[in-house]
Amino acid sequence: MYHSQSANRFSRHCPGLRVVMPSTALDVAGLLRTAIRCDDPVMFLEHTTLYRQPTTVRENPGPDFYNPFGQGAAL
């Protein structure tokens, strides 16, 4: 894939593949742990602005924190 193309267009049409797109740093922490525990294949797409936003800095939620698939942003 090239940087100007979007991988999520292709992935939406693959049966059995879960596509995860977190919107906050806390979602990244929770959804990544859920994706690792999932038996299905998961494509984890992060936007690079999550790395540079000072508002996304929060305390570590701990090793048992996770967000189930299909829920919105953790606030």
N, CA, C and O atoms as a Maestro MAE file, in Angstrom:
{
 s_m_m2io_version
 :::
 2.0.0
}

f_m_ct {
 s_m_title
 :::
 protein
 m_atom[300] {
  # First column is atom index #
  i_m_mmod_type
  r_m_x_coord
  r_m_y_coord
  r_m_z_coord
  i_m_residue_number
  s_m_chain_name
  s_m_pdb_residue_name
  s_m_pdb_atom_name
  i_m_atomic_number
  :::
  1 25 0.840 -1.185 0.000 1 A "MET " " N  " 7
  2 3 0.000 0.000 0.000 1 A "MET " " CA " 6
  3 2 0.887 1.252 0.000 1 A "MET " " C  " 6
  4 15 1.917 1.308 0.672 1 A "MET " " O  " 8
  5 25 0.469 2.214 -0.746 2 A "TYR " " N  " 7
  6 3 1.174 3.482 -0.786 2 A "TYR " " CA " 6
  7 2 0.553 4.443 0.200 2 A "TYR " " C  " 6
  8 15 -0.596 4.265 0.602 2 A "TYR " " O  " 8
  9 25 1.295 5.456 0.593 3 A "HIS " " N  " 7
  10 3 0.809 6.382 1.607 3 A "HIS " " CA " 6
  11 2 -0.409 7.177 1.152 3 A "HIS " " C  " 6
  12 15 -1.156 7.678 1.993 3 A "HIS " " O  " 8
  13 25 -0.627 7.305 -0.133 4 A "SER " " N  " 7
  14 3 -1.778 8.065 -0.616 4 A "SER " " CA " 6
  15 2 -3.040 7.217 -0.754 4 A "SER " " C  " 6
  16 15 -4.108 7.749 -1.056 4 A "SER " " O  " 8
  17 25 -2.931 5.917 -0.539 5 A "GLN " " N  " 7
  18 3 -4.092 5.043 -0.644 5 A "GLN " " CA " 6
  19 2 -4.607 4.702 0.742 5 A "GLN " " C  " 6
  20 15 -3.876 4.785 1.728 5 A "GLN " " O  " 8
  21 25 -5.844 4.326 0.803 6 A "SER " " N  " 7
  22 3 -6.461 3.995 2.082 6 A "SER " " CA " 6
  23 2 -6.654 2.485 2.184 6 A "SER " " C  " 6
  24 15 -7.301 1.877 1.332 6 A "SER " " O  " 8
  25 25 -6.090 1.884 3.230 7 A "ALA " " N  " 7
  26 3 -6.191 0.435 3.416 7 A "ALA " " CA " 6
  27 2 -7.567 0.022 3.909 7 A "ALA " " C  " 6
  28 15 -7.965 -1.128 3.722 7 A "ALA " " O  " 8
  29 25 -8.301 0.928 4.532 8 A "ASN " " N  " 7
  30 3 -9.595 0.537 5.097 8 A "ASN " " CA " 6
  31 2 -10.639 0.272 4.020 8 A "ASN " " C  " 6
  32 15 -11.617 -0.424 4.294 8 A "ASN " " O  " 8
  33 25 -10.477 0.791 2.820 9 A "ARG " " N  " 7
  34 3 -11.408 0.484 1.732 9 A "ARG " " CA " 6
  35 2 -11.345 -0.988 1.356 9 A "ARG " " C  " 6
  36 15 -12.377 -1.631 1.165 9 A "ARG " " O  " 8
  37 25 -10.149 -1.514 1.251 10 A "PHE " " N  " 7
  38 3 -9.966 -2.928 0.925 10 A "PHE " " CA " 6
  39 2 -10.450 -3.825 2.061 10 A "PHE " " C  " 6
  40 15 -11.105 -4.841 1.825 10 A "PHE " " O  " 8
  41 25 -10.129 -3.448 3.274 11 A "SER " " N  " 7
  42 3 -10.388 -4.320 4.420 11 A "SER " " CA " 6
  43 2 -11.868 -4.450 4.761 11 A "SER " " C  " 6
  44 15 -12.262 -5.429 5.395 11 A "SER " " O  " 8
  45 25 -12.688 -3.499 4.360 12 A "ARG " " N  " 7
  46 3 -14.123 -3.584 4.661 12 A "ARG " " CA " 6
  47 2 -14.809 -4.713 3.914 12 A "ARG " " C  " 6
  48 15 -15.900 -5.134 4.300 12 A "ARG " " O  " 8
  49 25 -14.196 -5.206 2.860 13 A "HIS " " N  " 7
  50 3 -14.822 -6.234 2.032 13 A "HIS " " CA " 6
  51 2 -14.217 -7.615 2.241 13 A "HIS " " C  " 6
  52 15 -14.491 -8.529 1.464 13 A "HIS " " O  " 8
  53 25 -13.404 -7.780 3.269 14 A "CYS " " N  " 7
  54 3 -12.819 -9.092 3.580 14 A "CYS " " CA " 6
  55 2 -13.643 -9.746 4.677 14 A "CYS " " C  " 6
  56 15 -13.653 -9.254 5.805 14 A "CYS " " O  " 8
  57 25 -14.335 -10.839 4.382 15 A "PRO " " N  " 7
  58 3 -15.146 -11.491 5.406 15 A "PRO " " CA " 6
  59 2 -14.276 -12.060 6.522 15 A "PRO " " C  " 6
  60 15 -13.230 -12.660 6.274 15 A "PRO " " O  " 8
  61 25 -14.731 -11.858 7.756 16 A "GLY " " N  " 7
  62 3 -14.031 -12.378 8.923 16 A "GLY " " CA " 6
  63 2 -12.956 -11.482 9.473 16 A "GLY " " C  " 6
  64 15 -12.398 -11.781 10.529 16 A "GLY " " O  " 8
  65 25 -12.642 -10.396 8.803 17 A "LEU " " N  " 7
  66 3 -11.605 -9.472 9.253 17 A "LEU " " CA " 6
  67 2 -12.242 -8.331 10.041 17 A "LEU " " C  " 6
  68 15 -13.169 -7.681 9.558 17 A "LEU " " O  " 8
  69 25 -11.754 -8.093 11.231 18 A "ARG " " N  " 7
  70 3 -12.230 -6.975 12.046 18 A "ARG " " CA " 6
  71 2 -11.308 -5.784 11.811 18 A "ARG " " C  " 6
  72 15 -10.085 -5.928 11.822 18 A "ARG " " O  " 8
  73 25 -11.892 -4.619 11.600 19 A "VAL " " N  " 7
  74 3 -11.126 -3.397 11.373 19 A "VAL " " CA " 6
  75 2 -11.365 -2.471 12.555 19 A "VAL " " C  " 6
  76 15 -12.508 -2.146 12.878 19 A "VAL " " O  " 8
  77 25 -10.288 -2.049 13.196 20 A "VAL " " N  " 7
  78 3 -10.364 -1.213 14.387 20 A "VAL " " CA " 6
  79 2 -9.682 0.111 14.091 20 A "VAL " " C  " 6
  80 15 -8.544 0.136 13.624 20 A "VAL " " O  " 8
  81 25 -10.382 1.226 14.365 21 A "MET " " N  " 7
  82 3 -9.844 2.557 14.151 21 A "MET " " CA " 6
  83 2 -10.083 3.394 15.406 21 A "MET " " C  " 6
  84 15 -11.128 4.036 15.517 21 A "MET " " O  " 8
  85 25 -9.148 3.404 16.351 22 A "PRO " " N  " 7
  86 3 -9.334 4.154 17.582 22 A "PRO " " CA " 6
  87 2 -9.283 5.664 17.333 22 A "PRO " " C  " 6
  88 15 -8.633 6.139 16.402 22 A "PRO " " O  " 8
  89 25 -9.993 6.404 18.199 23 A "SER " " N  " 7
  90 3 -10.036 7.855 18.031 23 A "SER " " CA " 6
  91 2 -9.319 8.605 19.139 23 A "SER " " C  " 6
  92 15 -9.064 9.801 18.991 23 A "SER " " O  " 8
  93 25 -8.988 7.955 20.235 24 A "THR " " N  " 7
  94 3 -8.249 8.588 21.325 24 A "THR " " CA " 6
  95 2 -7.132 7.652 21.774 24 A "THR " " C  " 6
  96 15 -7.119 6.471 21.427 24 A "THR " " O  " 8
  97 25 -6.205 8.189 22.540 25 A "ALA " " N  " 7
  98 3 -5.110 7.366 23.054 25 A "ALA " " CA " 6
  99 2 -5.633 6.284 23.997 25 A "ALA " " C  " 6
  100 15 -5.088 5.181 24.037 25 A "ALA " " O  " 8
  101 25 -6.668 6.586 24.742 26 A "LEU " " N  " 7
  102 3 -7.249 5.592 25.635 26 A "LEU " " CA " 6
  103 2 -7.914 4.467 24.836 26 A "LEU " " C  " 6
  104 15 -7.879 3.307 25.248 26 A "LEU " " O  " 8
  105 25 -8.513 4.809 23.704 27 A "ASP " " N  " 7
  106 3 -9.063 3.783 22.813 27 A "ASP " " CA " 6
  107 2 -7.959 2.892 22.251 27 A "ASP " " C  " 6
  108 15 -8.149 1.685 22.098 27 A "ASP " " O  " 8
  109 25 -6.812 3.482 21.946 28 A "VAL " " N  " 7
  110 3 -5.699 2.684 21.447 28 A "VAL " " CA " 6
  111 2 -5.301 1.641 22.479 28 A "VAL " " C  " 6
  112 15 -5.113 0.471 22.147 28 A "VAL " " O  " 8
  113 25 -5.174 2.068 23.731 29 A "ALA " " N  " 7
  114 3 -4.770 1.146 24.794 29 A "ALA " " CA " 6
  115 2 -5.784 0.022 24.975 29 A "ALA " " C  " 6
  116 15 -5.402 -1.143 25.093 29 A "ALA " " O  " 8
  117 25 -7.060 0.356 24.997 30 A "GLY " " N  " 7
  118 3 -8.090 -0.645 25.233 30 A "GLY " " CA " 6
  119 2 -8.350 -1.541 24.045 30 A "GLY " " C  " 6
  120 15 -8.491 -2.754 24.198 30 A "GLY " " O  " 8
  121 25 -8.415 -0.955 22.857 31 A "LEU " " N  " 7
  122 3 -8.720 -1.745 21.665 31 A "LEU " " CA " 6
  123 2 -7.554 -2.637 21.235 31 A "LEU " " C  " 6
  124 15 -7.765 -3.716 20.682 31 A "LEU " " O  " 8
  125 25 -6.334 -2.188 21.487 32 A "LEU " " N  " 7
  126 3 -5.193 -3.025 21.146 32 A "LEU " " CA " 6
  127 2 -5.167 -4.277 22.018 32 A "LEU " " C  " 6
  128 15 -4.858 -5.363 21.529 32 A "LEU " " O  " 8
  129 25 -5.485 -4.136 23.290 33 A "ARG " " N  " 7
  130 3 -5.546 -5.310 24.165 33 A "ARG " " CA " 6
  131 2 -6.685 -6.247 23.750 33 A "ARG " " C  " 6
  132 15 -6.540 -7.469 23.807 33 A "ARG " " O  " 8
  133 25 -7.809 -5.677 23.336 34 A "THR " " N  " 7
  134 3 -8.920 -6.501 22.866 34 A "THR " " CA " 6
  135 2 -8.544 -7.217 21.574 34 A "THR " " C  " 6
  136 15 -8.890 -8.384 21.392 34 A "THR " " O  " 8
  137 25 -7.841 -6.532 20.676 35 A "ALA " " N  " 7
  138 3 -7.435 -7.135 19.408 35 A "ALA " " CA " 6
  139 2 -6.463 -8.288 19.631 35 A "ALA " " C  " 6
  140 15 -6.522 -9.292 18.921 35 A "ALA " " O  " 8
  141 25 -5.578 -8.156 20.601 36 A "ILE " " N  " 7
  142 3 -4.624 -9.226 20.882 36 A "ILE " " CA " 6
  143 2 -5.341 -10.452 21.427 36 A "ILE " " C  " 6
  144 15 -4.955 -11.580 21.119 36 A "ILE " " O  " 8
  145 25 -6.378 -10.249 22.233 37 A "ARG " " N  " 7
  146 3 -7.123 -11.358 22.827 37 A "ARG " " CA " 6
  147 2 -8.132 -11.988 21.870 37 A "ARG " " C  " 6
  148 15 -8.647 -13.071 22.150 37 A "ARG " " O  " 8
  149 25 -8.420 -11.338 20.756 38 A "CYS " " N  " 7
  150 3 -9.440 -11.812 19.824 38 A "CYS " " CA " 6
  151 2 -8.918 -12.995 19.003 38 A "CYS " " C  " 6
  152 15 -7.750 -13.027 18.616 38 A "CYS " " O  " 8
  153 25 -9.792 -13.956 18.745 39 A "ASP " " N  " 7
  154 3 -9.420 -15.111 17.930 39 A "ASP " " CA " 6
  155 2 -9.480 -14.806 16.431 39 A "ASP " " C  " 6
  156 15 -8.842 -15.496 15.636 39 A "ASP " " O  " 8
  157 25 -10.234 -13.789 16.042 40 A "ASP " " N  " 7
  158 3 -10.360 -13.410 14.640 40 A "ASP " " CA " 6
  159 2 -9.181 -12.517 14.235 40 A "ASP " " C  " 6
  160 15 -8.556 -11.892 15.091 40 A "ASP " " O  " 8
  161 25 -8.879 -12.457 12.941 41 A "PRO " " N  " 7
  162 3 -7.845 -11.519 12.490 41 A "PRO " " CA " 6
  163 2 -8.344 -10.081 12.630 41 A "PRO " " C  " 6
  164 15 -9.507 -9.786 12.352 41 A "PRO " " O  " 8
  165 25 -7.461 -9.202 13.060 42 A "VAL " " N  " 7
  166 3 -7.817 -7.803 13.316 42 A "VAL " " CA " 6
  167 2 -6.832 -6.904 12.584 42 A "VAL " " C  " 6
  168 15 -5.619 -7.093 12.686 42 A "VAL " " O  " 8
  169 25 -7.351 -5.923 11.843 43 A "MET " " N  " 7
  170 3 -6.525 -4.885 11.239 43 A "MET " " CA " 6
  171 2 -6.664 -3.651 12.110 43 A "MET " " C  " 6
  172 15 -7.761 -3.112 12.258 43 A "MET " " O  " 8
  173 25 -5.568 -3.203 12.684 44 A "PHE " " N  " 7
  174 3 -5.572 -2.096 13.636 44 A "PHE " " CA " 6
  175 2 -5.008 -0.869 12.927 44 A "PHE " " C  " 6
  176 15 -3.818 -0.823 12.617 44 A "PHE " " O  " 8
  177 25 -5.852 0.117 12.672 45 A "LEU " " N  " 7
  178 3 -5.447 1.333 11.956 45 A "LEU " " CA " 6
  179 2 -5.396 2.497 12.936 45 A "LEU " " C  " 6
  180 15 -6.397 2.831 13.570 45 A "LEU " " O  " 8
  181 25 -4.225 3.112 13.056 46 A "GLU " " N  " 7
  182 3 -4.062 4.272 13.926 46 A "GLU " " CA " 6
  183 2 -3.748 5.489 13.078 46 A "GLU " " C  " 6
  184 15 -3.016 5.401 12.092 46 A "GLU " " O  " 8
  185 25 -4.299 6.607 13.462 47 A "HIS " " N  " 7
  186 3 -3.948 7.849 12.803 47 A "HIS " " CA " 6
  187 2 -2.739 8.438 13.524 47 A "HIS " " C  " 6
  188 15 -2.676 8.420 14.754 47 A "HIS " " O  " 8
  189 25 -1.783 8.958 12.762 48 A "THR " " N  " 7
  190 3 -0.541 9.433 13.374 48 A "THR " " CA " 6
  191 2 -0.727 10.669 14.244 48 A "THR " " C  " 6
  192 15 0.148 10.973 15.054 48 A "THR " " O  " 8
  193 25 -1.831 11.389 14.107 49 A "THR " " N  " 7
  194 3 -2.036 12.554 14.970 49 A "THR " " CA " 6
  195 2 -2.282 12.153 16.416 49 A "THR " " C  " 6
  196 15 -2.149 12.988 17.311 49 A "THR " " O  " 8
  197 25 -2.637 10.894 16.669 50 A "LEU " " N  " 7
  198 3 -2.795 10.443 18.047 50 A "LEU " " CA " 6
  199 2 -1.474 10.486 18.802 50 A "LEU " " C  " 6
  200 15 -1.468 10.588 20.029 50 A "LEU " " O  " 8
  201 25 -0.361 10.411 18.092 51 A "TYR " " N  " 7
  202 3 0.943 10.415 18.739 51 A "TYR " " CA " 6
  203 2 1.390 11.819 19.146 51 A "TYR " " C  " 6
  204 15 2.174 11.970 20.084 51 A "TYR " " O  " 8
  205 25 0.905 12.831 18.460 52 A "ARG " " N  " 7
  206 3 1.420 14.181 18.670 52 A "ARG " " CA " 6
  207 2 0.484 15.119 19.421 52 A "ARG " " C  " 6
  208 15 0.852 16.270 19.655 52 A "ARG " " O  " 8
  209 25 -0.684 14.685 19.799 53 A "GLN " " N  " 7
  210 3 -1.618 15.570 20.478 53 A "GLN " " CA " 6
  211 2 -1.334 15.606 21.970 53 A "GLN " " C  " 6
  212 15 -1.332 14.561 22.620 53 A "GLN " " O  " 8
  213 25 -1.095 16.792 22.528 54 A "PRO " " N  " 7
  214 3 -0.842 16.862 23.976 54 A "PRO " " CA " 6
  215 2 -2.081 16.534 24.804 54 A "PRO " " C  " 6
  216 15 -1.961 16.196 25.981 54 A "PRO " " O  " 8
  217 25 -3.261 16.628 24.210 55 A "THR " " N  " 7
  218 3 -4.487 16.335 24.959 55 A "THR " " CA " 6
  219 2 -4.729 14.845 25.119 55 A "THR " " C  " 6
  220 15 -5.603 14.445 25.888 55 A "THR " " O  " 8
  221 25 -3.970 14.011 24.408 56 A "THR " " N  " 7
  222 3 -4.167 12.571 24.505 56 A "THR " " CA " 6
  223 2 -3.345 11.937 25.617 56 A "THR " " C  " 6
  224 15 -3.469 10.736 25.860 56 A "THR " " O  " 8
  225 25 -2.513 12.711 26.292 57 A "VAL " " N  " 7
  226 3 -1.677 12.167 27.359 57 A "VAL " " CA " 6
  227 2 -2.549 11.916 28.589 57 A "VAL " " C  " 6
  228 15 -3.197 12.826 29.108 57 A "VAL " " O  " 8
  229 25 -2.549 10.664 29.040 58 A "ARG " " N  " 7
  230 3 -3.327 10.264 30.220 58 A "ARG " " CA " 6
  231 2 -2.528 9.242 30.999 58 A "ARG " " C  " 6
  232 15 -1.507 8.738 30.530 58 A "ARG " " O  " 8
  233 25 -3.004 8.943 32.195 59 A "GLU " " N  " 7
  234 3 -2.358 7.911 32.989 59 A "GLU " " CA " 6
  235 2 -2.577 6.551 32.343 59 A "GLU " " C  " 6
  236 15 -3.555 6.337 31.628 59 A "GLU " " O  " 8
  237 25 -1.653 5.639 32.607 60 A "ASN " " N  " 7
  238 3 -1.787 4.282 32.105 60 A "ASN " " CA " 6
  239 2 -2.983 3.634 32.794 60 A "ASN " " C  " 6
  240 15 -3.023 3.593 34.023 60 A "ASN " " O  " 8
  241 25 -3.961 3.124 32.040 61 A "PRO " " N  " 7
  242 3 -5.160 2.553 32.659 61 A "PRO " " CA " 6
  243 2 -4.936 1.200 33.318 61 A "PRO " " C  " 6
  244 15 -5.827 0.703 34.007 61 A "PRO " " O  " 8
  245 25 -3.777 0.595 33.126 62 A "GLY " " N  " 7
  246 3 -3.491 -0.687 33.746 62 A "GLY " " CA " 6
  247 2 -3.592 -1.826 32.750 62 A "GLY " " C  " 6
  248 15 -4.167 -1.666 31.673 62 A "GLY " " O  " 8
  249 25 -3.035 -2.980 33.105 63 A "PRO " " N  " 7
  250 3 -2.993 -4.100 32.155 63 A "PRO " " CA " 6
  251 2 -4.338 -4.776 31.917 63 A "PRO " " C  " 6
  252 15 -4.484 -5.504 30.935 63 A "PRO " " O  " 8
  253 25 -5.311 -4.561 32.774 64 A "ASP " " N  " 7
  254 3 -6.606 -5.225 32.611 64 A "ASP " " CA " 6
  255 2 -7.644 -4.356 31.908 64 A "ASP " " C  " 6
  256 15 -8.798 -4.764 31.780 64 A "ASP " " O  " 8
  257 25 -7.258 -3.171 31.452 65 A "PHE " " N  " 7
  258 3 -8.184 -2.266 30.774 65 A "PHE " " CA " 6
  259 2 -8.328 -2.688 29.315 65 A "PHE " " C  " 6
  260 15 -7.332 -2.916 28.629 65 A "PHE " " O  " 8
  261 25 -9.570 -2.792 28.841 66 A "TYR " " N  " 7
  262 3 -9.817 -3.053 27.428 66 A "TYR " " CA " 6
  263 2 -11.155 -2.456 27.034 66 A "TYR " " C  " 6
  264 15 -12.028 -2.252 27.877 66 A "TYR " " O  " 8
  265 25 -11.311 -2.173 25.734 67 A "ASN " " N  " 7
  266 3 -12.555 -1.679 25.165 67 A "ASN " " CA " 6
  267 2 -13.130 -2.762 24.270 67 A "ASN " " C  " 6
  268 15 -12.432 -3.228 23.370 67 A "ASN " " O  " 8
  269 25 -14.355 -3.178 24.472 68 A "PRO " " N  " 7
  270 3 -14.949 -4.156 23.566 68 A "PRO " " CA " 6
  271 2 -15.147 -3.564 22.168 68 A "PRO " " C  " 6
  272 15 -15.368 -2.362 22.020 68 A "PRO " " O  " 8
  273 25 -15.068 -4.407 21.162 69 A "PHE " " N  " 7
  274 3 -15.309 -3.960 19.787 69 A "PHE " " CA " 6
  275 2 -16.743 -3.463 19.657 69 A "PHE " " C  " 6
  276 15 -17.660 -4.018 20.264 69 A "PHE " " O  " 8
  277 25 -16.927 -2.427 18.872 70 A "GLY " " N  " 7
  278 3 -18.267 -1.923 18.597 70 A "GLY " " CA " 6
  279 2 -18.714 -0.806 19.512 70 A "GLY " " C  " 6
  280 15 -19.825 -0.298 19.357 70 A "GLY " " O  " 8
  281 25 -17.884 -0.407 20.461 71 A "GLN " " N  " 7
  282 3 -18.255 0.702 21.347 71 A "GLN " " CA " 6
  283 2 -17.500 1.950 20.924 71 A "GLN " " C  " 6
  284 15 -16.468 1.880 20.256 71 A "GLN " " O  " 8
  285 25 -18.031 3.077 21.322 72 A "GLY " " N  " 7
  286 3 -17.432 4.353 20.965 72 A "GLY " " CA " 6
  287 2 -16.213 4.678 21.804 72 A "GLY " " C  " 6
  288 15 -15.677 3.819 22.505 72 A "GLY " " O  " 8
  289 25 -15.785 5.919 21.726 73 A "ALA " " N  " 7
  290 3 -14.592 6.383 22.427 73 A "ALA " " CA " 6
  291 2 -14.769 6.266 23.937 73 A "ALA " " C  " 6
  292 15 -15.835 6.559 24.478 73 A "ALA " " O  " 8
  293 25 -13.713 5.838 24.596 74 A "ALA " " N  " 7
  294 3 -13.719 5.759 26.067 74 A "ALA " " CA " 6
  295 2 -13.433 7.151 26.606 74 A "ALA " " C  " 6
  296 15 -12.423 7.762 26.258 74 A "ALA " " O  " 8
  297 25 -14.299 7.640 27.435 75 A "LEU " " N  " 7
  298 3 -14.110 8.986 28.001 75 A "LEU " " CA " 6
  299 2 -13.821 8.923 29.472 75 A "LEU " " C  " 6
  300 15 -13.635 9.959 30.110 75 A "LEU " " O  " 8
  :::
 }
 m_bond[299] {
  # First column is bond index #
  i_m_from
  i_m_to
  i_m_order
  :::
  1 1 2 1
  2 2 3 1
  3 3 4 2
  4 3 5 1
  5 5 6 1
  6 6 7 1
  7 7 8 2
  8 7 9 1
  9 9 10 1
  10 10 11 1
  11 11 12 2
  12 11 13 1
  13 13 14 1
  14 14 15 1
  15 15 16 2
  16 15 17 1
  17 17 18 1
  18 18 19 1
  19 19 20 2
  20 19 21 1
  21 21 22 1
  22 22 23 1
  23 23 24 2
  24 23 25 1
  25 25 26 1
  26 26 27 1
  27 27 28 2
  28 27 29 1
  29 29 30 1
  30 30 31 1
  31 31 32 2
  32 31 33 1
  33 33 34 1
  34 34 35 1
  35 35 36 2
  36 35 37 1
  37 37 38 1
  38 38 39 1
  39 39 40 2
  40 39 41 1
  41 41 42 1
  42 42 43 1
  43 43 44 2
  44 43 45 1
  45 45 46 1
  46 46 47 1
  47 47 48 2
  48 47 49 1
  49 49 50 1
  50 50 51 1
  51 51 52 2
  52 51 53 1
  53 53 54 1
  54 54 55 1
  55 55 56 2
  56 55 57 1
  57 57 58 1
  58 58 59 1
  59 59 60 2
  60 59 61 1
  61 61 62 1
  62 62 63 1
  63 63 64 2
  64 63 65 1
  65 65 66 1
  66 66 67 1
  67 67 68 2
  68 67 69 1
  69 69 70 1
  70 70 71 1
  71 71 72 2
  72 71 73 1
  73 73 74 1
  74 74 75 1
  75 75 76 2
  76 75 77 1
  77 77 78 1
  78 78 79 1
  79 79 80 2
  80 79 81 1
  81 81 82 1
  82 82 83 1
  83 83 84 2
  84 83 85 1
  85 85 86 1
  86 86 87 1
  87 87 88 2
  88 87 89 1
  89 89 90 1
  90 90 91 1
  91 91 92 2
  92 91 93 1
  93 93 94 1
  94 94 95 1
  95 95 96 2
  96 95 97 1
  97 97 98 1
  98 98 99 1
  99 99 100 2
  100 99 101 1
  101 101 102 1
  102 102 103 1
  103 103 104 2
  104 103 105 1
  105 105 106 1
  106 106 107 1
  107 107 108 2
  108 107 109 1
  109 109 110 1
  110 110 111 1
  111 111 112 2
  112 111 113 1
  113 113 114 1
  114 114 115 1
  115 115 116 2
  116 115 117 1
  117 117 118 1
  118 118 119 1
  119 119 120 2
  120 119 121 1
  121 121 122 1
  122 122 123 1
  123 123 124 2
  124 123 125 1
  125 125 126 1
  126 126 127 1
  127 127 128 2
  128 127 129 1
  129 129 130 1
  130 130 131 1
  131 131 132 2
  132 131 133 1
  133 133 134 1
  134 134 135 1
  135 135 136 2
  136 135 137 1
  137 137 138 1
  138 138 139 1
  139 139 140 2
  140 139 141 1
  141 141 142 1
  142 142 143 1
  143 143 144 2
  144 143 145 1
  145 145 146 1
  146 146 147 1
  147 147 148 2
  148 147 149 1
  149 149 150 1
  150 150 151 1
  151 151 152 2
  152 151 153 1
  153 153 154 1
  154 154 155 1
  155 155 156 2
  156 155 157 1
  157 157 158 1
  158 158 159 1
  159 159 160 2
  160 159 161 1
  161 161 162 1
  162 162 163 1
  163 163 164 2
  164 163 165 1
  165 165 166 1
  166 166 167 1
  167 167 168 2
  168 167 169 1
  169 169 170 1
  170 170 171 1
  171 171 172 2
  172 171 173 1
  173 173 174 1
  174 174 175 1
  175 175 176 2
  176 175 177 1
  177 177 178 1
  178 178 179 1
  179 179 180 2
  180 179 181 1
  181 181 182 1
  182 182 183 1
  183 183 184 2
  184 183 185 1
  185 185 186 1
  186 186 187 1
  187 187 188 2
  188 187 189 1
  189 189 190 1
  190 190 191 1
  191 191 192 2
  192 191 193 1
  193 193 194 1
  194 194 195 1
  195 195 196 2
  196 195 197 1
  197 197 198 1
  198 198 199 1
  199 199 200 2
  200 199 201 1
  201 201 202 1
  202 202 203 1
  203 203 204 2
  204 203 205 1
  205 205 206 1
  206 206 207 1
  207 207 208 2
  208 207 209 1
  209 209 210 1
  210 210 211 1
  211 211 212 2
  212 211 213 1
  213 213 214 1
  214 214 215 1
  215 215 216 2
  216 215 217 1
  217 217 218 1
  218 218 219 1
  219 219 220 2
  220 219 221 1
  221 221 222 1
  222 222 223 1
  223 223 224 2
  224 223 225 1
  225 225 226 1
  226 226 227 1
  227 227 228 2
  228 227 229 1
  229 229 230 1
  230 230 231 1
  231 231 232 2
  232 231 233 1
  233 233 234 1
  234 234 235 1
  235 235 236 2
  236 235 237 1
  237 237 238 1
  238 238 239 1
  239 239 240 2
  240 239 241 1
  241 241 242 1
  242 242 243 1
  243 243 244 2
  244 243 245 1
  245 245 246 1
  246 246 247 1
  247 247 248 2
  248 247 249 1
  249 249 250 1
  250 250 251 1
  251 251 252 2
  252 251 253 1
  253 253 254 1
  254 254 255 1
  255 255 256 2
  256 255 257 1
  257 257 258 1
  258 258 259 1
  259 259 260 2
  260 259 261 1
  261 261 262 1
  262 262 263 1
  263 263 264 2
  264 263 265 1
  265 265 266 1
  266 266 267 1
  267 267 268 2
  268 267 269 1
  269 269 270 1
  270 270 271 1
  271 271 272 2
  272 271 273 1
  273 273 274 1
  274 274 275 1
  275 275 276 2
  276 275 277 1
  277 277 278 1
  278 278 279 1
  279 279 280 2
  280 279 281 1
  281 281 282 1
  282 282 283 1
  283 283 284 2
  284 283 285 1
  285 285 286 1
  286 286 287 1
  287 287 288 2
  288 287 289 1
  289 289 290 1
  290 290 291 1
  291 291 292 2
  292 291 293 1
  293 293 294 1
  294 294 295 1
  295 295 296 2
  296 295 297 1
  297 297 298 1
  298 298 299 1
  299 299 300 2
  :::
 }
}
